[in-house]
Amino acid sequence: MNSTKLRKVRSIPRDEPITHYLTSEEAEAVRLIKQRVTTFLGAGMDYQQIKNVLNIKGVILQITLKLPTTAK
């Protein structure tokens, strides 16, 4: 899910950081991914290499976003 869709389904204002609307589990997952990307950058990897590692090596961390339920 991209940031635009997440903002829409969670009614997050454009001037608010998305991170303020994440659950503690989601925030921890984001923190871990950022930490790993920082490590890859420190090892001299570029964007495409990091993207490939994250895609090829399988799911490093699965994040399940909870969407609000809609009334029927």
C-alpha positions in Angstrom: 0.0 0.0 0.0 1.4 3.4 -0.9 1.2 6.5 1.3 -1.6 8.1 -0.7 -3.9 5.1 -0.2 -2.9 4.8 3.5 -3.8 8.5 4.0 -7.1 8.0 2.3 -8.2 4.8 4.2 -7.1 6.1 7.6 -8.2 9.7 7.0 -4.8 11.1 7.6 -4.5 14.8 6.8 -1.8 15.7 4.3 -0.1 18.0 6.8 0.3 15.2 9.4 3.0 12.6 9.5 1.8 9.1 8.7 3.9 7.8 11.5 1.5 9.4 14.0 -1.2 7.1 12.8 0.6 3.8 12.9 0.1 1.1 15.5 3.0 0.3 17.8 3.6 -2.8 15.7 3.6 -0.9 12.5 5.9 1.8 13.9 8.4 -0.9 15.1 8.3 -2.6 11.6 9.1 0.8 10.0 11.9 1.4 12.5 13.4 -2.0 11.7 13.3 -1.5 7.9 14.9 1.9 8.3 17.6 0.4 10.4 18.3 -2.3 7.8 18.3 0.2 4.9 20.8 2.4 6.9 23.0 -0.7 7.3 22.8 -1.5 3.6 23.7 2.1 2.7 26.7 2.0 5.1 27.8 -1.1 3.2 28.0 1.0 0.1 24.8 -0.3 -1.6 22.8 1.9 -3.8 19.0 2.2 -4.1 18.6 -0.5 -6.8 20.8 -2.9 -4.9 18.8 -2.4 -1.7 15.6 -2.8 -3.5 16.8 -6.0 -5.1 18.0 -7.4 -1.8 14.7 -6.6 -0.1 12.7 -8.2 -3.0 14.9 -11.2 -3.7 15.7 -12.3 -0.1 12.0 -12.6 0.6 9.9 -11.0 3.2 12.2 -9.5 5.8 9.3 -8.2 7.8 5.7 -8.5 7.0 3.5 -5.6 8.0 -0.3 -6.0 8.0 -2.0 -2.7 8.0 -5.4 -2.6 9.6 -7.9 -0.7 7.5 -11.0 0.8 9.1 -14.2 -1.2 8.6 -16.9 0.4 6.6 -20.6 0.3 7.6 -22.8 -1.8 5.3 
